[in-house]
Amino acid sequence: MPRPLKIAVDVRDLRSAKTGTRTYLTELCNEFKKMEAEDLRFYFLDTRFPVYSGKNKLLKLAEHGRYQLWKQLILPLKAFFKGCNIVFCTDNFVPIIHLGYKTIPVFHDAFFFETPQNYGKLWLWLYKKTALPAAKRSPFIITPSAWAKKQISHYTKIDTDKLIVIPEGAKTLAGNNTGDNAAELLSRFSLNPKSYLLHVGSMFKRKNIPALLHAFSEVKASGYPQLKLVLAGPAPSMLIDSDYLLIIDTISQLNLQNEVILTGYLPDTTLGQLYQNALLYIFPSINEGFGIPVLEAFSYNLPVLVSDNTCLPEVGGDAVLSFNPFDTGDISKKIKMALDNPDLRSSLAHKGTTRLKLFSWRNTALQLVNVFKAAV
């Protein structure tokens, strides 16, 4: 009997990540656990120590050191003593040293290069000194879209043959979505079913939420008195990459305090209820590596409107209505087009349900295992 393929999965990021990278790792771990077999074994490697996520500068600096200690010493040793053939990391950083294993990182996007001003200098330095050299030693690098592959190759000069595109899936928003629970949620935020536009995601600068607010204000000014806008998601922990204060200021300037709901972080069950009762999903981002919320909206049979740039046309295909994210007039025009045309909304929802069949975490996991096998 051939020896089993042993794969180490770095799950330390589950202690700190809260956005799409957490979804990616969580969903894949669930799928990998279902794939355990005599010829395929997964080891989910984690630290025993809590990860600091506060704002104290000295403790943050110490956390950077602990992170590198984990990546470049503890994780390699754990994988070595498990006899692993592959070390798989979903947060860009893999070990530089190879102790009998091959490394496979995931580069979700090229944000580090496209908008370096949104990252701390130490983090950028560590990325260039450890993540990039380690990735270049890896046989393959995973990326979620052709757009991300193009950008990563452009900035890093890594050969495109080494960058493997494996799409992602929709986040599993399981939970109790009964009518009573949904009614309680809507009442809490003073919402009515099918009377609000929805955006889900942290308030990073690239999410372009101030432009959405201006477009929403234009829509309100032309009618639609009952329409509201729900912004579901937490403010980023790093102020350097956060639009939260600008969003609050914009809401005040446009006098939208009673029309825009900021929910903050929501558990998956609550988030699912918001999707279920929304009228439209709007995604005005100016830069994405993939865009998982588009698939989440498809899974709830929602009509979806997205920016016409980066990876979003690639993910949405013909199932989305696109707009220029730098033109608030075009955003408001497309929103009104969808609001005024029930047939268009129905068509978009149907196409979204069909397109969603092209994406699943099961397929992502199967394709990753094929890459692991090719690497060894």
Rosetta blueprint (number, residue, H / E / L):
1 M L
2 P L
3 R L
4 P L
5 L E
6 K E
7 I E
8 A E
9 V E
10 D E
11 V L
12 R H
13 D H
14 L H
15 R H
16 S L
17 A L
18 K L
19 T L
20 G H
21 T H
22 R H
23 T H
24 Y H
25 L H
26 T H
27 E H
28 L H
29 C H
30 N H
31 E H
32 F H
33 K H
34 K H
35 M L
36 E L
37 A E
38 E L
39 D L
40 L E
41 R E
42 F E
43 Y E
44 F E
45 L E
46 D L
47 T L
48 R L
49 F L
50 P L
51 V L
52 Y L
53 S L
54 G L
55 K L
56 N L
57 K H
58 L H
59 L H
60 K H
61 L H
62 A H
63 E H
64 H H
65 G H
66 R H
67 Y H
68 Q H
69 L H
70 W H
71 K H
72 Q H
73 L H
74 I H
75 L H
76 P H
77 L H
78 K H
79 A H
80 F H
81 F H
82 K L
83 G L
84 C L
85 N L
86 I E
87 V E
88 F E
89 C E
90 T L
91 D L
92 N L
93 F L
94 V L
95 P L
96 I L
97 I L
98 H L
99 L L
100 G L
101 Y L
102 K E
103 T E
104 I E
105 P E
106 V E
107 F L
108 H L
109 D L
110 A L
111 F H
112 F H
113 F H
114 E H
115 T L
116 P H
117 Q H
118 N H
119 Y L
120 G L
121 K H
122 L H
123 W H
124 L H
125 W H
126 L H
127 Y H
128 K H
129 K H
130 T H
131 A H
132 L H
133 P H
134 A H
135 A H
136 K H
137 R H
138 S L
139 P L
140 F L
141 I E
142 I E
143 T E
144 P L
145 S L
146 A H
147 W H
148 A H
149 K H
150 K H
151 Q H
152 I H
153 S H
154 H H
155 Y H
156 T H
157 K L
158 I L
159 D L
160 T H
161 D H
162 K H
163 L E
164 I E
165 V E
166 I L
167 P L
168 E L
169 G L
170 A L
171 K L
172 T L
173 L L
174 A L
175 G L
176 N L
177 N L
178 T L
179 G H
180 D H
181 N H
182 A H
183 A H
184 E H
185 L H
186 L H
187 S H
188 R H
189 F L
190 S L
191 L L
192 N L
193 P L
194 K L
195 S L
196 Y E
197 L E
198 L E
199 H E
200 V E
201 G L
202 S L
203 M L
204 F E
205 K H
206 R H
207 K H
208 N L
209 I H
210 P H
211 A H
212 L H
213 L H
214 H H
215 A H
216 F H
217 S H
218 E H
219 V H
220 K H
221 A H
222 S L
223 G L
224 Y L
225 P L
226 Q L
227 L L
228 K E
229 L E
230 V E
231 L E
232 A E
233 G E
234 P L
235 A L
236 P L
237 S L
238 M L
239 L H
240 I H
241 D H
242 S E
243 D L
244 Y H
245 L H
246 L H
247 I H
248 I H
249 D H
250 T H
251 I H
252 S H
253 Q H
254 L L
255 N L
256 L L
257 Q L
258 N L
259 E L
260 V E
261 I E
262 L E
263 T E
264 G E
265 Y L
266 L L
267 P L
268 D H
269 T H
270 T H
271 L H
272 G H
273 Q H
274 L H
275 Y H
276 Q H
277 N H
278 A L
279 L L
280 L E
281 Y E
282 I E
283 F E
284 P L
285 S L
286 I L
287 N L
288 E L
289 G L
290 F L
291 G L
292 I H
293 P H
294 V H
295 L H
296 E H
297 A H
298 F H
299 S H
300 Y L
301 N L
302 L L
303 P L
304 V E
305 L E
306 V E
307 S E
308 D L
309 N L
310 T L
311 C L
312 L H
313 P H
314 E H
315 V H
316 G H
317 G H
318 D H
319 A H
320 V E
321 L E
322 S E
323 F E
324 N L
325 P L
326 F L
327 D L
328 T H
329 G H
330 D H
331 I H
332 S H
333 K H
334 K H
335 I H
336 K H
337 M H
338 A H
339 L H
340 D H
341 N L
342 P H
343 D H
344 L H
345 R H
346 S H
347 S H
348 L H
349 A H
350 H H
351 K H
352 G H
353 T H
354 T H
355 R H
356 L H
357 K L
358 L L
359 F L
360 S L
361 W H
362 R H
363 N H
364 T H
365 A H
366 L H
367 Q H
368 L H
369 V H
370 N H
371 V H
372 F H
373 K H
374 A H
375 A H
376 V L
